Amino acid sequence: MAGVIDRLVGEHRNLERLVRLLDRQPALVADPGAPNIALLVDAIFYLTRFPDVAHHALEDRIAERLRRTGGLSADLANEIEAQHATLAQQGHDLLRDLESAARGESMPADFLPANLRLYAERLRHNMAVEELTLFPAAVRHLAAGDWDAIGEPPLEHAPDPLFQPTAEERFADLRRVIMQEAGEG
């Protein structure tokens, strides 16, 4: 089902825009009183709520189906699933640490910016692995019955709360900054 893969690739393009924002923001962590620290909190909150819950879950189901049908090696499917688990754990840890920093709680000065950069790199790497392996394998090897087994498209598929034209209120400032940096308004 090429439409599902197209949607996932589109979500990757949006996530890349967010990763570029994360690449430019670690300096804010050094000053928890900085006015834009809320952008980092919102970015990580979003990543733990949409990609970790909806986007990566769908990719994991695709990887599992490909593993079962022989369209993707077990090692590669396991690697993709492990990357998602690592991103989810690190995202929750980062969110906790950012909120602690914003409250002025003490932590090593270089710990949080380094973890933020590592998280962004892991997310970037995960997207590259999927685009080079998972998505092409899905297009080549999965038939309509496989997509039915995956459960796509689920009726309850939630819209992306950040990159829809009408972002959730919590993400309005984050969306505005991302769009401005991309030259889209």
Phi, psi and omega in degrees: 000094185300330180298324178293315179295318177301318179296316179297319177296318177299319177295325175298318179300319178294318179296325177298322178297321178290321178297320177299322176296316178299323179300328184267352189257352186303334179300333179297330183296329179295338179235089183300344178273358181300140184298334184264007179300331178298330177298319179294317179299313180296321180297314181289322177301313178301313183297329178277347182256322182259296182300316183295328185267316186255304187297305183292327178297319178295316179297323177296321178294322177295314180299318179297316180295318178296322177299315182294325182268357180082012180276350180211137181296150178300322180298317181289318177298317178297320180297315180298315179296321178294321177300317180297318179296319179295315179299318180297313180295314181295324178298315178295320178296317179297317179300314178301314183291321177296317179295324176295317179297320180295331177276357178084014177287148187279146173197159180304137187299326184264353185296308185291313178300321179294318179293325177296317178295319179297317179299314179299318179293321178295320179295316178299315180296317179301316180296320180296316179301315181295318182290331179274336186234301188296309185295313177299322179295321179296317180296319182286322194250344185262130178258177182305319179296326177295318179295325175298318179294325178292329180090031181244137001271131178289142180297330184270012182305116182282141176291153178297119185286351181252317190260007171284153180307328176246088181294153174302148183307318181304327186260008184300313180294318179298315179298317180300315181294317179298316181293321178296316181293332178274359180075026182251020176122000000 
